Each structure stands twice: as C-alpha cells, then as structure tokens.
Amino acid sequence: MRNVLKAETLEQKFPLLCVEKGCIVSKDADLTVAFEAELPELYTVTSAEYEAIHSSWIKAIKVLPNYSVVCKQDWFTKENYCPDLKTDEQSFLSKSYERHFNERPYLNHKCYLYLTKTTKERSRRKSDFNTLCRGFLLPKEISDKDTAAKFLEAVEQFERIVNDSGYVKLRRLGTDEITGTKDRPGLVEKYFSLSQEETAAVLEDICLEPGVMRIGDKRLCLHTLSDAEDLPGKVNTDMRYERMSTDRSDCRLSFAAPVGLLLSCNHIYSQYIFIDDAQEILQHMEKTSRNMLSLSKYSRSNAINQEWAEMYLDEAHTKGVLPVRCHCNVMAWAEDEEEFRRVKNDTGSQLAMMECTPRHNTIDTPVLYWAGIPGNAGDFPAEESFYTFLEQAVCLFTAETNYRSSPSPFGIRMADRQSGIPIHLDISDLPMKRGIITNRNKFILGPSGSGKSFFTNHLVRQYYEQGAHVLLVDTGNSYQGLCRMIHDRSNGEDGIYITYEEDDPIAFNPFYTDSGQFDVEKRESIKTLILTLWKREDESPKRSEEVALSGAVNAYLRKITEDKGLAPDFNGFYEFVRDDYRRMMEEKKVREKDFDIDGFLNVLEPFYRGGDYDFLLNSDKELDLTNKRFIVFELDNISGNKVLLPVVTLIIMETFISKMRKLKGIRKMILIEECWKALMSANMSEYIKYLFKTVRKYFGEAVVVTQEVDDIISSPVVKEAIINNSDCKILLDQRKYMNKFEHIQKLLGLTEKEKGQILSINQANHSGRFYREVWIGLGGTHSAVYATEVSEEEYLVFTTEESEKLEVRKLAEELDGNLELAIRRLAEKKREEQNQTSTPE
C-alpha cells in the first residue's frame, strides 16, 4: 500500500514569525502577550473567594478590545520528587526525611495565560483554513498603527486588574522565556515536546494521522467542550468537594477542578474565550431567531431553538452581559497502550464529575493542538466554539494550584496535602516581615492520638538544626528520644534532659554562672526563687521583708564574688544568713517584726543540708544552661508535688529569660506541654504573661501545647496571655470535638473558612501513606492544612508508644549504647516488612 501522507518540516508550517519586545507575532500579524499565572493554593479558597476571583477575571477581560482571544492553559505533568541531600550540612534525621520522599510521584502544575489580538476575518476561520492546511504563508501588515498600541494598553490594564484582586498574580514572560536560550528551553519548545523540564528539550517527530496523534512516543487523546449541549444546565464558580466536607463544614473547589489537579495524569487543560463584536453576535442571534420562528411549524425542534435564542437575547439585553464564544479541551497523553486507555477513561470520568458530557474528539486533535501553540490562538477553528456569556465562560477556568514553598531561608518541612511531597514552610519570619503576624508565638491544640507529639518533635528538631535554642517543658517523655539523639551526636555537649528520679533527683544550683558575674536579671531571679520558697501563694511579703531579702542576696553574692575559692550554692546562702547576715541585722537593729530571721531560716530549712529537699538547690554539676541549645525539663514525676513543682518551674522560666536577654541575634523557643498545674500559680501566670508579651522583642517565640482549650481558659491571666498573644494557631484532628467545635471556634476567634479547613483534617487521607494532617493559621488571614509525614527513622525517635521505645532502647543497649545505629537497623527492618506485605505473592 502506498503512503499518501506527506512529510513536512516544522519550519515550513511554523505559524509564528518572531518575538519582539515580549510580544509573540504570528505570520498572520496576530499579537500575543504571554503571562505566567500564580493561582491560590488547593483547599484554601472559600466560596466567596472563588466568586471574587471570578469577578476579577470578568472585569479584566472586559477591558480587552474586540477580536481578542483569552487562552488560559494549565499544564499538569507527572514528576518525581528529587530529594535535597547535602551530605555535609544535613543531620541523620534530615537525610532520612529526604530519602523517605525520594522518587515520590506528584503532579506539577504551571498556568499560562495568552492574550491575543487577531482580526475579524481570522476569528471566523474554520479548520479547513488552518495554517496546517495552507501551502504558503503570506505575512500581512497591520493597517491601523494604533491597533497594537491600544491592545498593549488594554493588556496592561488587564494585568493590573487581576493582580489587584489579591488572589491571582500575573507575571509577564520575557523573550528568553518564550523562545528559550541555549541552556534552557522556552515556552514554545516545551509545548512541542510536551515537557516542563528545564533541561534542553528534544524535539521529536509529530505524527498527525487521522484518529491518532503522536509526539514521539506520546500518544494524545483529546476531550472537548465545544457545544453548549455538552455542558450542564447550570455552571457555578465553585462546587462542594464531598470527600473533605462534613455535615458541619464545606470544602470548596473550583467548578473545573476535576480536570485540574484531581485528574492524575499528564494533561493540558486549555480554556478559550473569544471576544467578538457583541452587537454583531446579537444581530446574528436575532436573525437566527426569526429564521427558526418561520420554520417552527415544520419542526418542533425549530420552535425550541427559537425559544432558546430568545432567552439568550433577553438575558443579553436585560442584564447587559457580554456575549462571547467559548471552548475548553483536555489534552492528555501517555506512552504505552494500557496507560493510554486508563488516561482516556479517567479524563472522561472527571468531565462527568463536572456534569459535562465527555466528548472524545479524535478528528480535531491536530488542529486544536496546533491552535494551542503559544501565540497561535488566531488559528483556532471557529466551529469548535459555542456562544455563551462571559460570566458562564469564566466558570470553566481552573482556580487553584499546588501548595507552594516559602521563599524564606528559614522554616520547617511539611508535606503537600494532595501529593504528599515536602514543601518548605515559614511560619515565623516571613509572615512577620509581611505584617501577617505581629509575634512568633504559637498555640497548639489537639486531642490525644491526633499526632501532637509527632508534629512538635518534627518542629523543634528542625528549629534546633537551624541554629535555634530550644527549651522544652514536658510531662510525658515525648522528647526523650530526640533529646538523647542530640546528646549523643553532640558528644554530651547538648541535649540536656532534666527529670526527677528517686536515685537521681532533679537538682540545680541557682547561684552558679559560667562567668562568675551576677547581673541584675540573675539577682532578681534568685530573689524571686527564695521568695517563692519562703512565702505561700496567697501571702504577700512586707516591704521590710523584701528589703531584707534583697540585702541578704546581694551581700552573699558580693561575698562569693570576692572569695573565688568559695563554692556558691543554697547551703552556703543559708549558712551566710544564719551567721553573717544575722550579725548584720543585729548591728542595724532590725526589729523581729520587720524581718523574722529565725522564721525565715525555719521555712527554708527543708532545702538546706539534711533537709527533705536538700538535693534541689545544691547541685555540684556546675551546669549553666544559658548556652545549651536543646534542653528538656520532664516534670511528670513532680507534677503533683506542691513544693518541687513551683520551684522547678520558676528555675525553668529564669533559664529561658536569661537566654532571652543574653543571646543577642539568636533564635530562641520555649515549648510548654501539658503542665497546667505549674501555670496556675500566681507567680507562674505573671511569668507566662510577661513572656508571651515580650519574647518577640528578643527574637524568640513561646509555644504552648494542650489537649483541651478549657485548660487554658481556667486561668484568665494565662488565657489573655497565651491566646491573645499567639498569632500562629495550630490545630490537629478535632473530630472528637465535632459537637462542641463552635465553643472552640469562639474561644480561638476562628472564621468559617478556618472552621471548614480544620474539620476537613484527615477526612481523605491517602491509604498508602502514614501521616497526620495539621492546620496552621497565621494572623487570622492565611491558613491551610498540611501533612506531618516522617521517615521510619524519625518515627522511631519521636514515638511515644512504650513498646516501641523499649524496643529501640533494648537494641541500643546491645549495640553499646549506639542509639543512631539501633534506629537505622530497626527502620530498615520495618521497611523490609512493609515491602513484603505490599508485594503480591
């Protein structure tokens, strides 16, 4: 059989002439300006915001002149995540985190917008006059010199209107981005290779056989929306996404989202709007209506069509809406036959989700592909479009994209909710610079089992590795594994774990400093500590007692500063007051009613040598915590002790405040877990209030973690300090509190949008991955749900399950205390077990 098809070169049929001053000029003198569009993130847009986006598109399109074409082209290409493994800088856990996501597939999204100025004759051309079907191309000249200038002026107005909406950002593409350079492919080159890779694209043969179109090994299938009959009876700006909605909340997506990120295959979704002369369209409709009326007695269908035409005209005249032509198509591709069949079926089913009639178009694929070339919208065949109004046409635009990484150098790694790949998220510095938040404080709320400890471990680990000083107050051994890992890797210099045990009780020395110097802050903290030991919460000291205590502390500090051989501790202070300071008081003739020194010593005796708590303030370890970067205070064993708990919490606060004031330009974080008994005292409440209000001035942040909001509001001072001074709120799965979430919403001041996002947490988790979702809200204006997914190694370090912790500890003991090696082996063992269970026999 003889091959009757002719092979042509791309150069002969190429429809573009040049790119000048950032404008694409076709060989028919059509002008096109190309933009890259940045859309809002998926699952973060409400119904009202979708309507605002829709309104901004309409306002912008209306400024374009007649015979303009708006082509919005959304690229969705399958890619694999490439981990960032910096061998020298990254820690063991950071590397394991990156390797965990290695080669994970995801759908990359790029959105381009082409605004084309064509002519009346070109806009009416059909597919039989396409540049593919013509033997020669004759460039024509633009007769009116002002045409280009007016069009470019309208384009600038278009860009300004869209960018001012605050939801969509347009960035005009330059010449190099359109044509490409020697090192990087341009937009046109990427289109002809159907690839978004930044490496040099290889142009392959294009096969335009009837019913089959191929670009290299990629076989294309095309589904079109080119007839009003294929559309549902009603279109909207957005729709309810049932998988992430509940009876009490809505998750909204754009009307065209099913053929956007929800269609998990390589595809391009193209949306065209053709702006013709509105008066001509209406006149044409009037003529059609009269013809149908005259023929209505011969056919019932003519009468129905006449009625539809009249309704269209009535709508146009009464509401003043703009009549336009519209077309949408989904061009998907695959390489092997089995995948191609699946892609074709998936595309059809996603169109059916939009209540559209899936129309698999095999004949017009080459022509529509050719019209999709950037700058070649003037070649679009007119018969593939249908008449509608601008409002309805814009409803077919996709309006969301993937989660974006923050440009900030500092941040944490969370996983994308849709595809599960890591994204870089700054919830501290960049929001402060942009004025979204006024402080870095965080409030974390999540019931038991919601993944709180995993998220907080993940958070503080990354803060520590980026140079922050982290101080943790815990009551459940949640950070024991991470602290020991840091302790081992720093050879004992960091990762300080302080807890109370019978054979190794918690011990401090408030009188010890590395420098031997005592500044005002240190003196005041020692006075506050002794005052707490001396007086009950409901007992206020007299002025004379405060003066006497201040004199005793200052005199003792002078003595130990002058006598370098004297080891400072609480025992020494007690003996100094008992002997030296007593003589000083007698010399000054201080009356007993002004300062009862015997009563003072009697109250402090339990903390002196031989007393019940003589271990507490007489540590001989000479440990100054100011320069230790990772410290955990575990208070579980003393949470019910009315004597130890207030003292220990006071020392904790003094430690952090010392860091706050002394460490200039260094990030500091204090994270307080479920230790509300310690926060209920008057002294601690005042400390917390002071801390949350002033920590931002010292490049610090305070974080509180709790299971119940009621724990916080039971103390009015703490409620005011924590909730009102935490601009970053983090909530985990709240399904346990579904029936009383309105109470939580009111307490935290959450909007309806934020409520909908929070109640969608863990509603549609991927069955093949283990993770927990978390909602992060910043300043009441920016919020989204992210996934906390960690590697097997991180899981074993962060886990709070007793059996798993014992397994890690036992193996580490067998390996001479090498915790990291034990975790590596257990993680590898778990991965092998998972592979065996997932591999079919």
TORRO-793442 format. One record per residue (C-alpha): x, y, z. Coordinates in steps of 0.1 Angstrom, whole numbers, plus 5000, padded with zeros to 4 digits. Layout:
N
XYZ ...
***
This chain:
841
500050005000 501450344990 501850605017 499850915005 500851125035 503451385030 506251465055 506651835062 509152015082 508152215113 509952515100 507652525069 504452505089 505552705119 502952975125 505053225145 507153495129 509153645158 509153765194 509654145197 509554345230 508054045248 505154015222 504753705201 504053805165 502453535142 502853515105 499353655102 500353955123 498453845154 499953995186 500153785218 501353875252 502253575275 501953565313 502653305339 499753295365 500053215401 496853085415 495653025451 496652705468 494352405467 491852355495 492452715509 489752905489 486152975501 483053015480 483153395485 486853405474 486053195443 483453455434 485953735439 488453565416 485653505391 484653875393 488253995388 488653785356 485453935342 486454285349 489854225333 488554055302 486054335296 488854585290 490254395260 489254515225 487054335201 488554025183 490853945212 491353585224 491953495260 493753155262 494353015297 496552705295 497052485326 499852235324 499751925347 502851705343 503751395363 507151435380 509151255408 510451435439 514151475439 515551495475 517951765486 520751565502 523551795514 526051545528 528051785550 525252005564 522351775570 521851575601 521051205602 517351275607 517251535579 518751295554 516351015564 513451265559 514651355524 515250995514 511850895526 510251105498 512751005471 511150955437 507651015451 505351095421 503451415420 501551635396 503351965388 501252255377 502052555356 499452805345 500053035314 497853305301 497953425265 496153745254 495953755216 494854035193 493653905160 491254025133 487653985123 488553755094 490853535114 488353495142 485853345118 488253095101 487452735103 489652425105 489952395067 491852725065 494252645093 497952725087 498552345087 496452315056 497852605036 500652575010 502152915017 502153185043 501953545034 502653785062 500254075062 500754425076 498654595102 496954885085 496055085117 499255175135 497255245167 495854885169 498954735186 499355035210 495755015221 495954645226 499154665247 497554935268 494554715274 496854425283 498454645310 495054735324 494154365323 497354275343 496654545369 493054445375 493954075380 496954155403 494954395424 492454125432 494953985456 494153625447 495853575412 499253705403 500253755367 503953785357 504653885321 507053645303 510153785286 511553705252 514053445266 511253265285 509253235253 511853145228 514352985251 518153015253 521052775245 520852625280 517152635288 514052555267 511452825261 507652805263 507252715226 509952445228 508252295259 504952285241 506252095211 507951845234 505051835259 507551865287 508152115315 511652015322 514252295324 516952095306 517252115269 514151965253 514551715224 512151785196 510651465183 508551375152 504951485152 502551235137 499151375126 497451055113 493651065113 492350955147 495850915161 498251195170 501651125184 504651345196 507451105197 506250815219 503551025235 500050945222 497551225226 493851195234 491551505233 488251565251 486551885241 483752115254 482852275221 479052265223 476652415248 474752085248 477851915264 477652145294 475452105325 472252315328 473952535354 477652625360 479052785391 482252945403 482852665427 481552325439 481452135472 484151865475 482451585493 485551395503 486751665526 483351815537 481351725568 477851795580 479152105597 481652225572 482252275535 485452215514 485152415481 486952365448 486552545415 484052415391 486752295367 488952135395 488051775384 490151835352 492852015371 494851875399 492251605406 493051445372 496251255380 497851215346 499851425321 497451675306 496952025294 493552195302 493052485277 490352745282 489552985253 487353295254 486853475220 485753835223 483953935191 481854235183 478954205207 476454385185 477154165156 476653855177 473253985189 472254075154 473153725142 471153585171 468153795161 468353675125 468653315137 465653355159 463553495131 464553205108 463752955134 460353115140 459453095103 460452735102 458852635136 455652495120 457752245101 459652115131 459252125168 462952145173 463052475154 460452615178 462552505208 465752655193 463852985186 462852995223 466452935234 467653215211 465053455225 466153365261 469753435251 468853775236 466653865266 469453785290 471953995270 469654305268 468154305302 471354225323 473854385300 476154085300 478854035273 478153765247 481353565238 482453245222 484052975244 485852645241 487652415265 489652105259 491651855279 494651715260 496151415279 498951185268 500550855277 503250635262 502050275265 498750145253 497450035287 498150365303 496650555273 493450365278 493350455315 494150815309 491350835283 488850685307 489950895337 489651215316 486151125306 485051035341 486451365355 484451555329 481451365340 482051475376 481551835363 478251705349 479551765314 479151515285 482651365278 483351415241 486351225229 487451415198 489751215175 489351415143 490251765155 493151685178 495951805154 494152135146 493352215183 496952115193 498252355166 495952635179 497352575214 500852685204 501652995224 500753295203 498753095177 495253125192 494153305160 494352975142 491552835164 488752675142 485652885148 483252585145 484752435177 483452715198 479952795212 478153105222 477653195258 478153485282 481353595297 480253515333 479453155324 482653115303 484953215332 483352955354 485252695333 488552845345 490552635370 491252855400 493752665422 497252525422 499652315443 500952425476 503952655472 507252655492 508152975511 511053175496 512353235531 515653065541 514252965575 511352735580 510052385585 509452095561 505851985558 504151755532 501851875505 498251765513 497451655478 500551475465 502551425498 505851585487 507851805510 507352185509 509252445528 507052645551 508052955571 505553025599 507853265618 510053515600 508453585566 504853635580 506453885605 508154075576 504954085556 502854205585 500653895586 501553835622 502954065649 504653785671 506053435665 504253275694 502352955687 499352785703 498952415695 495652225702 495051865696 493451575714 495251265724 496251055695 495951335669 499751345663 500751635685 503951495697 505051395662 504351745650 506151915679 509151685677 509251755640 509052125646 511652155674 514051925656 514152145626 514352465646 517352325665 519152215633 518752575620 520552725650 517752795674 517952755712 515152525723 513852485758 511052225763 508852175794 507151835791 505051595813 505051275792 508551195780 507651295745 511051435737 513251175753 514351005721 515151335703 516951475732 519151165736 519851165698 521051525701 523051445732 524851155715 525651355683 526951655703 529151425725 527251535756 527651905750 523951945741 520651765745 520251815783 517451605798 516451705833 513951495852 513251375887 514051015897 514450865932 518050765926 518851075905 516651365917 516351685898 518951935910 520052295903 522352555916 520752895911 523953065924 526252925897 527253115865 529953035839 531353385842 531053425879 529353755873 525753835885 523854095865 520554255876 518453985859 520353705877 520053885911 516253935906 515653575896 517453445928 515353685949 512153565933 513153205938 513853245975 510653445979 508753155964 510352915989 509653156018 506053276012 502853106002 501053205970 498353385990 500853556014 502453886003 505753996018 506054326037 508254596023 510754556051 510954186043 511654246006 514454496015 515954246040 515853956015 517354175988 520154276012 520853916021 521153805984 523354095974 525654056004 526053685998 526753745960 529454005969 531053755993 531253475967 532453725940 535253845963 536253495976 536953285944 537652975965 534152975979 531752735961 528352905958 525152715965 522052735986 523752576016 526252856015 523553116013 521652956042 524752956064 525553316054 522153436065 522253226097 525653366108 526953666089 523753836079 522253786114 525153986128 524554256102 520854276111 521754296148 524154576141 521454766121 519054696150 516354556126 513354456146 511954106145 508554226134 510254386103 512254076095 511953746114 515253586105 514653276126 511253226109 512953286075 515553016082 512952776096 510952796064 514052746042 515452456063 513952176042 516252296013 519352306035 521852026041 520051736057 516551856048 513951676028 514751875996 518451946002 519351805967 517252055949 519352375950 522752245958 523852075926 527652035922 527551975884 528352345877 525952345848 524952685832 522052625808 522352965791 524552835762 522952485759 520852475727 518452185735 517152145770 514151925781 512651965816 510551655823 508051735851 505851425851 507251275883 506851605903 503651745887 501751675919 504451805943 503452135957 506952215969 509152105940 506952205911 506752585917 510552595924 511452395892 509152595870 510552915884 514052795875 512852705840 511453045834 514553215848 516752995824 514753095794 514553465803 518353455808 518753315773 516353575760 518353865773 521853735769 521753565735 521653855711 520553785675 520053415682 516553255677 515053115709 512052895715 510352775747 507752505743 505452425772 503552105771 500751975793 501952125826 499052345837 499352285874 502652465872 501052755853 498152805877 500252975904 500253355906 503953375901 503953155870 500953325855 502753655857 505853505842 503853355813 502053685807 505453865807 507053605784 504353595757 504253975755 507954045754 509653735738 509153875703 511454165711 514353925718 514053715685 512153445704 508853255704 506853085731 504752775722 502052615743 500652275736 497452145751 494651885746 491852095760 491152465755 489452465789 492852405805 493952745793 490852945799 490552825835 493253085842 492153435830 495753565831 497053275810 494153285787 494753655780 498453605777 498553285755 495553305731 495653675726 499453685720 499753385698 499353495662 500153145649 497452885659 498052515651 495252265654 495251895648 492351645642 489351795660 486751515651 486551425688 485251775695 482951795665 479851855686 481452135706 483652285680 481652605680 482952665715 486552615703 485852835673 484553115695 487453095720 490153105693 488353355671 488253125640 486453225608 484053005589 486752945563 489252825590 486552615606 485952435573 489652375568 490052235604 487151995601 488451855569 491651735586 492251365579 489051325560 490551195528 494051065537 495950855512 495650495521 499250405510 500950655533 501050705571 500751065581 498551305602 497251635589 497651965608 496052305603 498252615606 496652965608 498653285607 497153605619 493553515610 494253585573 496453295560 495752935567 496052585552 496152215561 499452035558 500651685564 503151575590 504851275574 508151145587 510650875578 510850545597 514050675615 512150985627 509150785637 511350565660 512950875675 509651065680 507350775690 505650785724 504450425723 506050245753 506649915735 508450085706 510550295729 511649985748 512549805716 514750095705 516350125740 517049745742 518749735708 520750045716 522049875748 523049565727 525049805704 527049955733 524550245736 524750355700 521150495695 521650605660 522850265648 519850095666 517450335649 519050265615 518649895619 515149895632 514050135604 515549915577 513849615593 510449795592 510949895556 511649535546 508549415564 506449675546 507849575513 507049215519 503449285529 502849515499 504449285473 501849035460 502848665461 
***
